């Protein structure tokens, strides 16, 4: 009997360790590997590349979504099953920004060029879509301008959501409670030490993704591998450096904190692999998942960076030359 109990404990311990090592994230991606159509949401095991769940499939467009304020239906298709207004589609103009709200089990997102916040309720058997219909998400005068569309989003340690436009001039905070509201806090400010690497620069700082840190700050990784630490209280963005070890043609578009506390980075234009980044040295190492990789425009899982540290510290790196790429 004691022997059986001991074996059971060993099995449970091994199972628990295996579960703890698994790093999962919601990914905005395409139906198939190698595609560049950001209309699908998948829950992915980033350590293996395995798709755990097809959360939203664009080939299965629902007949309706719902208004987030009062739950009334928004008809995506008419009585004949045709889509009359393309902007009613959940990912009508593709999306490059999402954030997982662990508290309410929701995945927030916004389609590019559409100034509207939306979310997927993950708690039901069939995930439901909710739109803050008719409500401007930011103060961008021309959201159809590439500079103004939202490409970075995360949920902060304070429970609020944060989103950022490509050019860094619209830093948005949104709440996730019953009386949810959003506020465009204005442009990010460059820390005086940034010198030539501005958070507003198109070549170095557009696109990418954000993750939240346990100390309340946010970390922005741009598509061109630039890293900034954002102080939410004063909107100050401090340039940390560039990620070392990523391939030259790899744009860093999705970021999420893994179960081991390291940053996981995915790319919209490369299926070379997912990479794990030490957030103290900012050095990247490829995750061995045998080529099972989806292009992704964004990642989200709700984990906080530096969860077990009292202060998030970063080592400045030598600035390397950057090449302009698509900001997503």
C-alpha angles and dihedrals in degrees: 000000000000089000092054091048091050092051090049091052092049091050093048091047092050091047091050093050091049091051091048091053093053112102113200132178140171109250131198102218145129134283093257135027114270095026125122102210108116099203103105132082119206133174104226134191097224093195091063104015090237117151105233097181138005097222098177126009118192092210087065099055108179121235091236147011126199137243109252094217101054107004094243115151123261108205112226094175130036126230090281093052095253125137108232100175113043092198089065089068109104093238096022097155097021122261135244100176132068138149130195115226103204094186095059097024093238135138110216120202143155128211115239115260090014112102095212135106118226136172143195116228102221095186099082128075090250109035111242126216123226127189131196085222118202094005119120109231095201140012092249106142093207109025090175088070109099090230091061104046118103116252103157129058141157143154111251129223087258090062094250123122121239128198133180135200121231094257095044093239095113113056106176131195121195133180124223103208129105092278094045119179138174132214130193101223093191132243126342115249123230115238109239089243093062093083108170097359103082123182086228097055113117097212098048107023116031124103126007126099145275135234128192124238127215092244091063098259127117129227118217119200110188125211088257092057096257115147124211130177111217121207102209094201095064102013090241114158116201118197110232101178140260129304110257121216103032117125116262093244094046114108112200103228106148128044133179135160113250127222090263093054096255123125117253116208128196131184136227094207103036137061091186089115147281114283132214116217128199104224092208098056097018091225119146131217126188117248112232103234098141096247095302094138135140123204105246133192093196145003132204135174109148097244117139125229117238090014092159097042129085093218131023106234127184134190113228113235133208110268113247127198116274132205124216115253140166108298107229 
